[in-house]
């Protein structure tokens, strides 16, 4: 599966991480989301939405790298396992109709 390049991440998605920081996460996010998308062939619009979801997943992974939980005073939070899909990426895929839900689509 192809993945977004750094130019897409910065200009279309609006990401702010440096290239050497985010690109490894983009490659990993592509692998994770590749298993949950419905189509094999994407229109230009579908590819843009898929790339947006990959960028969202990559930023989520980058922000949560190395942390499984945090506690500050009485506040505590636990983060999802790595390899899970973040809510933003899930929402992008669902809204664009790319989220695989068990049905098979045949294009002629």
N, CA and C of each residue as an Amber inpcrd file, in Angstrom:
protein
   324
   0.8480000  -1.1780000   0.0000000   0.0000000   0.0000000   0.0000000
   0.8910000   1.2370000   0.0000000   0.5120000   2.2190000  -0.7810000
   1.2840000   3.4540000  -0.8280000   0.9620000   4.3030000   0.3960000
   1.8680000   5.1950000   0.7390000   1.6370000   6.0500000   1.9040000
   1.8800000   7.5040000   1.5280000   1.3260000   8.4350000   2.3000000
   1.5110000   9.8540000   1.9890000   2.9660000  10.2710000   2.1820000
   3.4000000  11.2100000   1.3630000   4.7450000  11.7410000   1.5350000
   4.7090000  12.9240000   2.5080000   5.8730000  13.4320000   2.7990000
   5.9780000  14.5130000   3.7870000   5.2710000  15.7820000   3.2980000
   5.3280000  16.0390000   2.0050000   4.6650000  17.2240000   1.4610000
   3.1600000  17.1560000   1.7080000   2.5450000  15.9780000   1.4970000
   1.1210000  15.8050000   1.7840000   0.8540000  16.0590000   3.2630000
   1.6840000  15.4700000   4.1120000   1.5120000  15.6240000   5.5560000
   1.5070000  17.1020000   5.9500000   2.4420000  17.8710000   5.4070000
   2.5480000  19.2860000   5.7760000   1.4860000  20.1500000   5.1210000
   1.2730000  20.0110000   3.8060000   0.4290000  20.9570000   3.0790000
  -1.0480000  20.5950000   3.0850000  -1.3890000  19.3340000   2.9150000
  -2.7970000  18.9350000   2.8600000  -3.3400000  18.6440000   4.2610000
  -2.6260000  17.8200000   5.0070000  -3.0700000  17.4550000   6.3520000
  -2.8290000  18.5870000   7.3540000  -1.7950000  19.3710000   7.1220000
  -1.4910000  20.4830000   8.0260000  -0.6730000  20.0780000   9.2270000
   0.0950000  19.0040000   9.0900000   0.9080000  18.5170000  10.1990000
   2.1030000  19.4130000  10.4870000   2.6010000  19.3210000  11.7080000
   3.6800000  20.1910000  12.1200000   4.9630000  19.4950000  12.5370000
   4.9850000  18.1730000  12.5230000   6.1920000  17.4500000  12.9340000
   7.2610000  17.5280000  11.8490000   8.5110000  17.3890000  12.2700000
   9.6200000  17.3480000  11.3210000   9.5920000  16.0240000  10.5630000
  10.1360000  16.0350000   9.3530000  10.0900000  14.8670000   8.4750000
  10.7050000  13.6290000   9.1120000  11.8780000  13.7730000   9.7320000
  12.5510000  12.6050000  10.3030000  11.8050000  12.0430000  11.5140000
  10.9450000  12.8470000  12.1140000  10.1550000  12.3850000  13.2550000
   8.9030000  11.6470000  12.7840000   8.1740000  12.2260000  11.8350000
   6.8510000  11.7030000  11.4840000   6.8670000  10.5830000  10.4550000
   7.8170000  10.5740000   9.5410000   7.7720000   9.5860000   8.4570000
   7.8190000   8.1290000   8.9320000   8.6040000   7.7650000   9.9350000
   8.5200000   6.3760000  10.4150000   7.1280000   6.0230000  10.9510000
   6.4660000   6.9900000  11.5740000   5.1180000   6.7550000  12.0830000
   4.1160000   6.6620000  10.9310000   4.3310000   7.4340000   9.8760000
   3.4470000   7.3540000   8.7070000   3.5470000   5.9780000   8.0670000
   4.7430000   5.4490000   7.9550000   4.9040000   4.1060000   7.3690000
   4.2100000   3.0520000   8.2340000   4.3640000   3.1630000   9.5380000
   3.7270000   2.2180000  10.4560000   2.2060000   2.3710000  10.4310000
   1.7270000   3.6030000  10.4130000   0.2850000   3.8580000  10.3670000
  -0.3270000   3.3040000   9.0880000   0.4210000   3.3550000   7.9960000
  -0.0500000   2.7850000   6.7290000  -0.2690000   1.2900000   6.8710000
   0.6480000   0.6190000   7.5480000   0.4920000  -0.8220000   7.7730000
  -0.7400000  -1.1230000   8.6240000  -0.9340000  -0.3390000   9.6650000
  -2.0690000  -0.5620000  10.5660000  -3.3930000  -0.3350000   9.8430000
  -3.5120000   0.7900000   9.1320000  -4.7810000   1.1140000   8.4680000
  -5.0090000   0.2950000   7.2130000  -3.9500000  -0.2560000   6.6400000
  -4.1000000  -1.0860000   5.4540000  -4.9890000  -2.2920000   5.6780000
  -5.0730000  -2.7440000   6.9080000  -5.9040000  -3.9000000   7.2240000
  -7.3570000  -3.5910000   7.4690000  -7.7120000  -2.3080000   7.5120000
  -9.0980000  -1.9710000   7.8260000  -9.7950000  -1.1710000   6.7320000
  -9.0910000  -0.8980000   5.6460000  -9.7520000  -0.1720000   4.5620000
 -10.4570000  -1.1390000   3.6340000 -11.5130000  -0.6600000   3.0220000
 -12.3810000  -1.5290000   2.2440000 -11.8970000  -1.7450000   0.8190000
 -11.3290000  -0.7570000   0.1980000 -11.0290000  -0.8370000  -1.2290000
  -9.5690000  -1.1920000  -1.4900000  -9.3270000  -1.7310000  -2.6620000
  -7.9650000  -1.9660000  -3.1370000  -7.5510000  -0.8710000  -4.0950000
  -8.5090000  -0.3300000  -4.8250000  -8.2540000   0.7390000  -5.7880000
  -9.0170000   1.9680000  -5.3270000  -8.3310000   3.0910000  -5.2840000
  -8.9210000   4.2970000  -4.7260000  -9.0200000   5.3940000  -5.7730000
 -10.1370000   6.1060000  -5.7330000 -10.2390000   7.3230000  -6.5330000
  -9.3060000   8.3580000  -5.9000000  -9.1020000   9.4490000  -6.5800000
  -8.2330000  10.5100000  -6.0330000  -8.7760000  11.0150000  -4.6970000
 -10.0880000  11.1840000  -4.6160000 -10.7090000  11.6710000  -3.3780000
 -10.5600000  10.6460000  -2.2480000 -10.7680000   9.3630000  -2.5790000
 -10.6120000   8.3130000  -1.5700000  -9.1640000   8.2240000  -1.0920000
  -8.2250000   8.3580000  -2.0070000  -6.8170000   8.3080000  -1.6200000
  -6.4690000   9.4710000  -0.6980000  -7.0000000  10.6440000  -0.9830000
  -6.7640000  11.8020000  -0.1110000  -7.2900000  11.5260000   1.2880000
  -8.4980000  10.9730000   1.3790000  -9.0740000  10.6770000   2.6970000
  -8.2710000   9.5900000   3.4230000  -7.8420000   8.5790000   2.6900000
  -7.0070000   7.5400000   3.2910000  -5.7040000   8.1360000   3.8080000
  -5.0770000   8.9920000   3.0210000  -3.8360000   9.6270000   3.4420000
  -4.0540000  10.5200000   4.6630000  -5.1920000  11.2160000   4.7270000
  -5.5070000  12.0270000   5.9100000  -5.6210000  11.1400000   7.1510000
  -6.2690000   9.9810000   6.9910000  -6.4100000   9.0410000   8.1060000
  -5.0430000   8.5120000   8.5330000  -4.1790000   8.2090000   7.5760000
  -2.8290000   7.7310000   7.8990000  -2.0730000   8.8070000   8.6700000
  -2.1720000  10.0450000   8.2340000  -1.4820000  11.1430000   8.9370000
  -2.0210000  11.3220000  10.3540000  -3.3350000  11.2190000  10.5110000
  -3.9330000  11.3280000  11.8470000  -3.4300000  10.2110000  12.7510000
  -3.3890000   8.9940000  12.2040000  -2.8970000   7.8470000  12.9710000
  -1.4300000   8.0370000  13.3270000  -0.6400000   8.5330000  12.3910000
   0.7890000   8.7410000  12.6280000   1.0230000   9.7650000  13.7280000
   0.2600000  10.8670000  13.7100000   0.4120000  11.8640000  14.7680000
   0.0110000  11.2920000  16.1190000  -1.0610000  10.5180000  16.1480000
  -1.4870000   9.8800000  17.3870000  -0.3770000   8.9890000  17.9390000
   0.2030000   8.1930000  17.0670000   1.2710000   7.2860000  17.4840000
   2.4900000   8.0700000  17.9550000   2.8220000   9.1390000  17.2550000
   3.9670000   9.9640000  17.6210000   3.7690000  10.6080000  18.9960000
   2.5770000  11.1170000  19.2310000   2.2700000  11.7830000  20.5010000
   2.2510000  10.8130000  21.6720000   1.9090000   9.5570000  21.4360000
   1.7680000   8.5840000  22.5130000   2.9060000   7.5840000  22.5880000
   3.9440000   7.7640000  21.7810000   5.0710000   6.8350000  21.7630000
   5.7250000   6.7580000  23.1380000   5.8610000   5.5640000  23.6360000
   6.5690000   5.3610000  24.8850000   5.7370000   5.5150000  26.1470000
   4.5030000   5.9270000  26.0220000   3.6630000   6.0990000  27.2030000
   2.5060000   5.1150000  27.1680000   2.2650000   4.4550000  28.2880000
   1.0720000   3.6340000  28.3860000   0.1020000   4.2310000  29.3940000
   0.6320000   5.0390000  30.3170000  -0.2300000   5.7290000  31.2710000
   0.5280000   6.9180000  31.8510000  -0.2280000   7.8360000  32.4280000
   0.3690000   9.0080000  33.0720000  -0.4860000   9.3720000  34.2810000
   0.1660000   9.8520000  35.3410000  -0.5690000  10.2930000  36.5190000
   0.0470000  11.5990000  37.0040000  -0.8210000  12.6180000  37.1530000
  -0.4120000  13.9170000  37.6610000  -1.3850000  14.2690000  38.7760000
  -0.9160000  14.2480000  39.9950000  -1.8020000  14.4840000  41.1290000
  -2.8850000  13.4350000  41.1790000  -4.1320000  13.8650000  41.1780000
  -5.2630000  12.9410000  41.1950000  -5.6910000  12.5080000  39.7930000
  -5.1600000  13.1660000  38.7770000  -5.5150000  12.8490000  37.3970000
  -4.6620000  11.7020000  36.8810000  -5.2840000  10.7430000  36.2250000
  -4.5350000   9.6730000  35.5730000  -5.2220000   9.3180000  34.2680000
  -4.4260000   8.8570000  33.3150000  -4.9560000   8.4590000  32.0160000
  -4.1420000   7.2860000  31.5000000  -4.8180000   6.4020000  30.7690000
  -4.1460000   5.2750000  30.1340000  -4.3660000   5.3840000  28.6280000
  -3.3480000   5.0340000  27.8880000  -3.4160000   5.1140000  26.4390000
  -3.6530000   3.7350000  25.8470000  -4.2810000   3.7340000  24.6870000
  -4.5600000   2.4760000  23.9960000  -3.2560000   1.8090000  23.5760000
  -3.3420000   0.5170000  23.3440000  -2.1800000  -0.2260000  22.8700000
  -1.7250000   0.3340000  21.5340000  -0.4270000   0.2310000  21.2550000
   0.0170000   0.6090000  19.9240000  -0.5620000  -0.4000000  18.9480000
  -0.8710000   0.0410000  17.7740000  -1.4890000  -0.8400000  16.7970000
  -2.9970000  -0.6810000  16.7420000  -3.5860000   0.0770000  17.6630000
  -5.0160000   0.3330000  17.6030000  -5.2450000   1.5990000  16.7790000
  -6.4300000   1.7300000  16.2710000  -6.7470000   2.8820000  15.4280000
  -7.2730000   4.0150000  16.2950000  -6.7050000   5.1980000  16.1090000
  -7.1520000   6.3490000  16.8870000  -8.5230000   6.8040000  16.3920000
  -9.2180000   7.5460000  17.2280000 -10.5830000   7.9670000  16.9100000
 -10.6470000   8.8520000  15.6740000  -9.6690000   9.7380000  15.5120000
  -9.6880000  10.6420000  14.3640000  -9.5310000   9.8690000  13.0530000
  -8.5820000   8.9370000  12.9990000  -8.3870000   8.1350000  11.7890000
  -9.6300000   7.2960000  11.5050000 -10.2050000   6.7080000  12.5460000
 -11.4280000   5.9140000  12.4040000 -12.5490000   6.7670000  11.8100000
 -12.7070000   7.9800000  12.3200000 -13.7660000   8.8690000  11.8440000
 -13.5680000   9.2500000  10.3780000 -12.3360000   9.5210000   9.9870000
 -12.0570000   9.8720000   8.5900000 -12.4020000   8.7050000   7.6760000
 -11.9670000   7.5080000   8.0460000 -12.2540000   6.3270000   7.2230000
 -13.7370000   6.0270000   7.1670000 -14.4190000   6.1490000   8.3000000
 -15.8540000   5.8610000   8.3380000 -16.6380000   6.8560000   7.4900000
 -16.3210000   8.1420000   7.6370000 -17.0280000   9.1940000   6.8980000
 -16.8380000   9.0500000   5.3920000 -15.6490000   8.6360000   4.9730000
 -15.3610000   8.5170000   3.5430000 -15.8270000   7.1880000   2.9540000
 -16.3350000   6.2860000   3.7920000 -16.8130000   4.9970000   3.3160000
 -15.7090000   3.9780000   3.0780000 -14.5210000   4.2470000   3.5830000
 -13.3940000   3.3490000   3.3570000 -13.2010000   2.3180000   4.4600000
 -13.9310000   2.4370000   5.5380000 -13.7590000   1.5230000   6.6590000
 -14.3600000   0.1680000   6.3310000 -13.5700000  -0.8740000   6.3990000
 -14.0320000  -2.2280000   6.1080000 -14.9220000  -2.7170000   7.2350000
 -16.1100000  -3.1860000   6.8760000 -17.0540000  -3.6770000   7.8680000
 -17.4970000  -5.1020000   7.5700000 -16.7040000  -5.8190000   6.7950000
 -17.0100000  -7.2150000   6.5400000 -17.6830000  -7.4920000   5.2110000
 -18.2060000  -6.4850000   4.5310000 -18.8080000  -6.6890000   3.2200000
 -17.7160000  -6.6290000   2.1590000 -17.9610000  -7.2740000   1.0570000
 -17.0210000  -7.2470000  -0.0540000 -17.6320000  -6.4210000  -1.1630000
 -16.8630000  -5.4890000  -1.6970000 -17.3230000  -4.6600000  -2.7980000
 -16.6340000  -5.1140000  -4.0700000 -17.4210000  -5.3070000  -5.1150000
 -16.8610000  -5.7300000  -6.3970000 -17.0300000  -4.5900000  -7.3860000
 -15.9230000  -4.1840000  -8.0050000 -15.9750000  -3.1350000  -9.0250000
 -15.6730000  -3.7640000 -10.3720000 -16.4640000  -3.4060000 -11.3500000
 -16.2720000  -3.9500000 -12.6930000 -15.6800000  -2.8870000 -13.5910000
